[in-house]
Amino acid sequence: MEEGLRRAFKAIPTEKARILVFVKQAAPQLLEEARLVLTNCLSQPDDVVPARMKEDIADALIKDSDFRANRLKAAEHMPSGLLH
């Protein structure tokens, strides 16, 4: 980790606050990867991913579709430095 980034991170007063900052920064970058992993689960045999779990995954992906569209649209309008 870059020393300036390490210092900025350590300046956050509590461990819980550091975790929240990390998640807030990292989660948006991981959402598309998570969708790909979940989509892959749908094609697995039922003995690997049970049918009930596939139903839950499909439901979650469908419900996330509107949020995904908004995330992608918002990303188009963000300066590229904010996306990494």
N, C-alpha and C positions, 0 to 999 in steps of 0.2 A: 504494500500500500504506500502511495506517495506520502512523504513526511508531512506536507501541508494538510493533506486530507486526513491523515491520522490525528494531527493536532486539532483540527476542526471537529472531528468525531469525538475525541476525548473531551472537548470543551462542553459537550452536551452533558448536563448535570447528573443524570441518573442512567442506570443500565436500561431501565424500562423505556426511557425517552430515546436512548440510542437505538434500541430495537425498533421502536415505532418509526424513527427517521429512516432506518435501513429498509424496513418493509415498505414504507411509502415510496422510497426511491427504487427499490428492486422489483416490487410486485408488478408495476405496469409493464416492465420489460419482459416479464415471465408469462404474462397472460396468453399470448399467442402460442408459446411452446406448450403450455398446459392444455390449451384447446387441442393441439395436435396429439398429445399423449392420450387425452380422453377420447378423441375420435378414433385413434388406433385401438383403444380398448373395445370399441364397438365391433371390430372385426375379429376379435379373439374368440376361440371356441368357448362354449358355455361352461366347460369344466375349468377354464382359466378365469373367465369373467362371467359370473352367473347372469342369467337373463334378467333377473330383478335389478341387478346393479347396472346392466346395460340400459334398462328403462330409465333409471335415475340419471345416468350420464346423459342420455339423449334429451331428457327433460331439462337438465341443467344447461346443455349446449343450446337448446332452442330458446330458453329464457334469456340466455346471455347474448343472443344474436343482436337485439336492439342496442344493448350496451356496447357490444363490439363495434357496431356501425358508428356509434358516437365516439368511441375511443379512436377509431381510425380517422374519422373526420377531424377530430380535435388535433390529432397528431400532424395533419397536413398544415395546420395553422401555427404550429409551435416552431420557434427557432430550433435548428438542428442541435445546438448545444444543450438544449433542455432534454433531449431524448436519450442522452447517453450518460 
